[in-house]
Amino acid sequence: MRRLFIVLASLVVSVSAMAQPVLKDLRNNFKNFSAKTTMVVLSPDGIVDAAIRDAVTKGWKLSPYKFCNYNEYEKIKNDTSFFFLIKTDGRQRREAEPGIEYLTLVKGGYEMRNSIERHPELISLPLRSLDEDHFNVSYAPAYISIFQNYIRKIQRGVLLAFTGEMSYTDSQDGIENKTILFNTSDLSFVPEPDEIKWMFRSKGYVVEEEKISEALDKALPNHIVSLVIAPRDIPKGGVCYKLLISTDTHELLYYKKHKLGNRNPRGFSRDDIKRISIPYQH
């Protein structure tokens, strides 16, 4: 599946001549976004679908929206007057089977006649690993905000880098004023006592998932939480996504991935943590 990777909303860079047509097409896609209806494609049951439905109802502001099921979607998927927010299974190039489910925004049109996998996505974010049932519903409102923040940036003509690899901004102005909460299960290593706290100058902590959910649900000001999405097993060709999201503004502050392997397990590595902590050490 052709995938347009999201970069940080605050990232402003120059692009090569080759990327210019892509940027132009992307802006054209979003030019009249607010005048078109976004169809949110959901199943009638399931915790993930219920969380997305609730988050859209409370937080989607950029365009009119309606909910539809997958049978209804099949009938209208070629209609260019619609955008579709839909869950998709993503398979990496060397994976035998899809390992991660994504939340994807696509525009209706002719290319969707045969398969959504033939349609270039406008935005796609990893949602959960397909080999586990767990999904933390507290992240759902943040996802809806991230989609809308990205669209606003495109509408304002902000240039984005199309490198094929997600990255976070080199300019992390003000991040050192925020407290970062890392989920215990999001680390690929066992830190020494107070190691994270020291690296982040008492503004970084390793906590259980309940604390992450509480920070998101209460929209704690000046806080950041981690999120890791990757298969629990290590499939051939599988990847691990690592995100940092602000709890009050729902900004996507860090977005990277790495290939899974015995030497590169699931989660933030110690080197990842060291790089993220640099602004705190000034």
C-alpha positions, 0 to 999 in steps of 0.5 A: 500500500502506498503510504503518505507518512505524517511528519511533525506538524511543526516541521517546516522544511524545503523540498526537492523539485521532485516533491513539488508535484506531490505537495501540489496534489496534496494541497488540492486534495484538501483545498475544499475539504471543509465543504465535503463530508467525511464518512467515518466507516465503523462496525456497529460493535467493538471497543476500537470502533466505539472509541473512534465514534465517540472521539469523532462526535466530540472532536471532529470540527473541520468538516461535516461528517457522517457514520457509515458501515462497511456495506454502505462504504462499498456503495459510495467509495468511488464518490469524489465528494466524500472523504473516508476515515477508515481502519485498514490493515497494513502489511510491510514489504516483507511481512507474510501477513498484516501486523498493524491496523491503521486509521486512514483518511482517503479521498473517494474516487475511481482508484478505490473501485478495486481495492483501498490498497490501490488508493494513495492515502492522504493520512495514515496513523498506526492504531494497534497491533493485530496480534493483541486485542488491547486498545487504550481508548484514551488515545482516540481523541488525540488521533482525531486531533492529529488528523485535523492538525495535519490537514490545517497545516496542509491547507495553510501551505506548510511544506512537508518533507516526503522522506519515506521515514517518519521523524521528529523536528530538530527544533524542539523549542519548549519541550523541556518545559513539559513532563514526559510519561513513558509507559513501562511497556513502551521501553525495550530495556529495563532502566536503572533506578531513577535513570529516566528521571535523571536524564530528563532532569526530574521531568521524565518518568516511567509509569504504568498505563493507568497513569498514561490514561489519566494524563490523557483523560484529564488533558494534563497541561504541559505533559507528554505521553508515549505510545508504542505500536508493534506486534508482540512477536517479531515477524519477518519484516515487521516494524515498531512505531514510537510516538510522543503525544502532548496530552493537552494540545494533542500535538504529535511531537515524536514519530519514528519507526524501526524494523523489528529484530532480535537486536531491535526489539519492540519499544523505545531503546536507550539510545532513543531516550538519550536523544529525546532527553537532550533538550532537558539537559541544557 
